[in-house]
Amino acid sequence: MDAPTQEITALVGREVYSNNGVFVGEVEDVRLDLDGVQVTGIAVHRANKELFGDRTAGKNGVIVPYDWVQAVGDVVLVSDVIERIKPVHEEDEAEVAV
């Protein structure tokens, strides 16, 4: 039996937590690969400052790779790898903060 499909917009507004229960932020949008017809990331705003520090200063949020998403339900669960993000160089920051 096929899993029920869900509108991408249903993700918007859901809270995002690591699978350890740490609040990450709230889904604001999704990043799509139109050629591959797949979701490649979720744009998270109200990002947890304890996780991201100054990376989100003056930014709207962060892009979390969709590969890190573990489950989608009432909330979005992402891998705990998000809790171990290391500081990035300025040239890499464009990929992290939006």
N, C-alpha and C positions, 0 to 999 in steps of 0.2 A: 504494500500500500504506500502511495506517495505521501510525503509529509505535506501538510497544508502550506500553501504559499502565503506570504504576507507582504503588504505594501512596504516599500522602503521608508515611506514617510511615517510609518508606525514606530520607527526607531526614535524619531525626533521627540525630544522632551524626556526620554527615559534616563534615569540616573545610571551612572557607570560605576561599578565597584570592581576591585581586584578580587580574585577568587579567595583571598584572605580576608575579605570584608572591608578593605580600605576604600573610602570614597575617592573616586578619581575625578568626577565631574558630571556633566549632563550632555547628552547628545544634542547637538545643534543642527548637524547636517551630515551627509555621507559623501565620501569621495568615490567616484565611479570611474571605471575603465570602460569607456563606451565601445572600444574595439573588441575587448574581451568579454563584454557584457557581464561585468561582475563588480561587486563592491570591493574597494581596495583599502578603505579606511573610514573611520568615523571622526568627525570634527566634534571635539569636546570643548564646551565652554564652562564657565564657573569651575575651572580646573583647580584641584587641590594644591594650594600653594606649598604645602609641606612636601609634596611629591615633585613639583616642577620648579619651585623657587622663583628666581628672577626670569626664568625663560618665558613666562607669560606676561611679564611687565610690559604694558603698552600694547599687548597683543589681545586678540579675541579669544584665543584658546590654543589647543594642540590637536594634531592629527594623530590618532592611534591606529596603527596598522590593523587591518581587519583580521589578519592571521592571528592576532593576539586575542580576538574574541573567542571566549570559551562557550558561552551560552547567551541566548536572548530570551527573556521572559518578561516579567514585570519590571526587571532591571536588566542591564547588560553586564555580564561578567567577563572580565578580561584576565589574561594571565598575570600572575604575580611578578612577571618580569618588569612590569611597569613600576614596581616599587624599587627596582634596582637601576634605574636610569642614571647613567653617569653624565657629568658635565660634557657639553659639546663645544666644538670650536665654532666661531662666528659663521663660517661658511656652511656648516651643517645646520645651523639654527633655523634657516628658512624651511627646512623639511620638518622640523619639530613644531615650531610655533607658526600660527597663521594670523 
